[in-house]
């Protein structure tokens, strides 16, 4: 029971750090492209409590961790005004991609530290657990958030490419926000878990090939 509790604590800490950086990057890219909505709302903050969504940041990922499923989730969306972002829909897509790409980079860096510093051979189970969790959680958040389903980040990229009738449907879906994500997770839980596990393992395998493992 103690090991499980320690693992859950590590998962929660990794999520809070990773998703704080994820949301800050949304805000900074939006600010860099001319929109100061996130700054004015106080979301360019390293205080994780400003970014936590109770369901996406805590309940969902911890529930997945408890049952040994691939961990994924999200955070409270950073507010921004698409009309003030330079670059039109592609500027908005850049704001959206900044978050999940940050998660991908964090996973890559953590794996690189594990591979290049000899930590994998040190026998330190706690450090190994922290790094492994950092890799898997960040990849899980990356893969989940790039799904082209409103209001997830990937939908913004799809929106930039989609014809008008698809955009109208996506605008309608986005109004329901967290409800759409909740239904997705609830109705397609098995398929989503299989997809997430396969995607995470693919990227871990790709990291391994880069670092010679």
RAPEKA-V231632 format. One record per backbone hydrogen bond with DSSP energy under -0.5 kcal/mol. CO is the residue of the C=O (numbers start at 1). NH is the residue of the N-H. E is the energy in kcal/mol with one decimal. If there is no record, write none. Layout:
BEGIN
co->CO nh->NH e->E
co->CO nh->NH e->E
END
This chain:
BEGIN
co->1 nh->5 e->-2.4
co->2 nh->6 e->-2.5
co->3 nh->7 e->-2.5
co->4 nh->8 e->-2.4
co->5 nh->9 e->-2.2
co->6 nh->10 e->-2.5
co->7 nh->11 e->-2.7
co->8 nh->12 e->-2.4
co->9 nh->13 e->-2.5
co->10 nh->14 e->-2.7
co->11 nh->15 e->-2.5
co->12 nh->16 e->-2.6
co->13 nh->17 e->-2.4
co->14 nh->18 e->-2.9
co->15 nh->19 e->-3.1
co->16 nh->20 e->-1.4
co->17 nh->21 e->-2.0
co->18 nh->22 e->-2.4
co->19 nh->23 e->-2.5
co->20 nh->24 e->-2.4
co->21 nh->25 e->-2.3
co->22 nh->26 e->-1.5
co->23 nh->27 e->-2.1
co->24 nh->28 e->-2.9
co->25 nh->29 e->-2.3
co->26 nh->30 e->-2.2
co->27 nh->31 e->-2.5
co->28 nh->32 e->-2.9
co->29 nh->33 e->-1.7
co->30 nh->35 e->-2.6
co->31 nh->34 e->-1.6
co->33 nh->86 e->-3.0
co->34 nh->36 e->-0.6
co->36 nh->40 e->-2.6
co->37 nh->41 e->-1.7
co->38 nh->43 e->-2.7
co->39 nh->42 e->-1.5
co->43 nh->45 e->-0.9
co->46 nh->48 e->-0.8
co->47 nh->50 e->-1.8
co->48 nh->51 e->-1.8
co->48 nh->52 e->-0.9
co->51 nh->76 e->-2.8
co->52 nh->54 e->-0.5
co->53 nh->57 e->-2.8
co->53 nh->58 e->-0.8
co->54 nh->58 e->-0.7
co->54 nh->59 e->-2.6
co->55 nh->60 e->-3.2
co->56 nh->74 e->-1.1
co->58 nh->62 e->-2.1
co->59 nh->63 e->-2.1
co->60 nh->64 e->-2.2
co->61 nh->65 e->-2.3
co->62 nh->66 e->-2.1
co->63 nh->67 e->-1.3
co->64 nh->69 e->-2.5
co->65 nh->68 e->-0.9
co->80 nh->82 e->-0.7
co->81 nh->84 e->-2.1
co->81 nh->85 e->-0.5
co->82 nh->85 e->-0.9
co->84 nh->86 e->-0.5
co->85 nh->88 e->-0.9
co->87 nh->90 e->-1.2
co->87 nh->91 e->-0.8
co->88 nh->92 e->-2.0
co->89 nh->93 e->-2.3
co->90 nh->94 e->-1.9
co->91 nh->95 e->-2.0
co->92 nh->96 e->-2.2
co->93 nh->97 e->-2.7
co->94 nh->98 e->-1.4
co->95 nh->99 e->-0.6
co->96 nh->99 e->-0.7
co->96 nh->100 e->-0.8
co->97 nh->101 e->-2.4
co->98 nh->102 e->-1.2
co->99 nh->103 e->-1.6
co->100 nh->104 e->-2.3
co->101 nh->105 e->-2.3
co->102 nh->106 e->-2.5
co->103 nh->107 e->-2.2
co->104 nh->108 e->-2.3
co->105 nh->109 e->-2.6
co->106 nh->110 e->-2.4
co->107 nh->111 e->-2.4
co->108 nh->112 e->-2.5
co->109 nh->113 e->-2.4
co->110 nh->114 e->-2.1
co->111 nh->115 e->-2.5
co->112 nh->116 e->-2.9
co->113 nh->117 e->-1.7
co->113 nh->119 e->-0.6
co->114 nh->120 e->-1.3
co->118 nh->121 e->-1.3
co->119 nh->122 e->-1.6
co->119 nh->123 e->-0.5
co->123 nh->125 e->-1.0
co->124 nh->128 e->-2.3
co->125 nh->129 e->-2.5
co->126 nh->130 e->-2.5
co->127 nh->131 e->-2.5
co->128 nh->132 e->-2.9
co->129 nh->133 e->-2.5
co->130 nh->134 e->-2.3
co->131 nh->135 e->-2.5
co->132 nh->136 e->-2.6
co->133 nh->137 e->-2.8
co->134 nh->138 e->-1.7
co->135 nh->139 e->-2.1
co->136 nh->140 e->-2.3
co->137 nh->141 e->-2.6
co->138 nh->142 e->-2.2
co->139 nh->143 e->-2.9
co->140 nh->144 e->-2.4
co->141 nh->145 e->-2.2
co->142 nh->146 e->-1.2
co->144 nh->147 e->-1.3
co->145 nh->154 e->-2.5
co->147 nh->149 e->-1.9
co->147 nh->155 e->-0.6
co->149 nh->152 e->-2.6
co->152 nh->155 e->-1.6
co->153 nh->156 e->-1.6
co->153 nh->157 e->-0.7
co->154 nh->158 e->-2.0
co->155 nh->159 e->-2.6
co->156 nh->160 e->-1.5
co->157 nh->161 e->-0.9
co->158 nh->161 e->-0.6
co->158 nh->162 e->-1.6
co->163 nh->166 e->-0.6
co->163 nh->167 e->-2.1
co->164 nh->168 e->-2.3
co->165 nh->169 e->-1.4
co->166 nh->170 e->-2.3
co->167 nh->171 e->-2.7
co->168 nh->172 e->-1.8
co->169 nh->173 e->-2.2
co->170 nh->174 e->-2.5
co->171 nh->175 e->-0.9
co->172 nh->175 e->-0.5
co->173 nh->176 e->-1.7
co->174 nh->177 e->-1.1
co->176 nh->179 e->-2.4
co->177 nh->180 e->-1.0
co->177 nh->181 e->-1.3
co->178 nh->182 e->-2.7
co->179 nh->183 e->-2.4
co->180 nh->184 e->-2.4
co->181 nh->185 e->-2.6
co->182 nh->186 e->-2.5
co->183 nh->187 e->-3.1
co->184 nh->188 e->-1.8
co->186 nh->189 e->-0.6
co->188 nh->192 e->-3.0
co->189 nh->193 e->-2.3
co->190 nh->194 e->-2.2
co->191 nh->195 e->-2.5
co->192 nh->196 e->-3.0
co->193 nh->197 e->-2.5
co->194 nh->198 e->-2.2
co->195 nh->199 e->-2.6
co->196 nh->200 e->-2.8
co->197 nh->201 e->-2.3
co->198 nh->202 e->-2.0
co->199 nh->203 e->-2.1
co->200 nh->204 e->-2.3
co->201 nh->205 e->-2.5
co->202 nh->206 e->-2.1
co->203 nh->207 e->-2.8
co->204 nh->208 e->-2.5
co->205 nh->209 e->-1.9
co->206 nh->210 e->-1.7
co->207 nh->211 e->-2.3
co->208 nh->212 e->-0.6
co->208 nh->213 e->-3.9
END
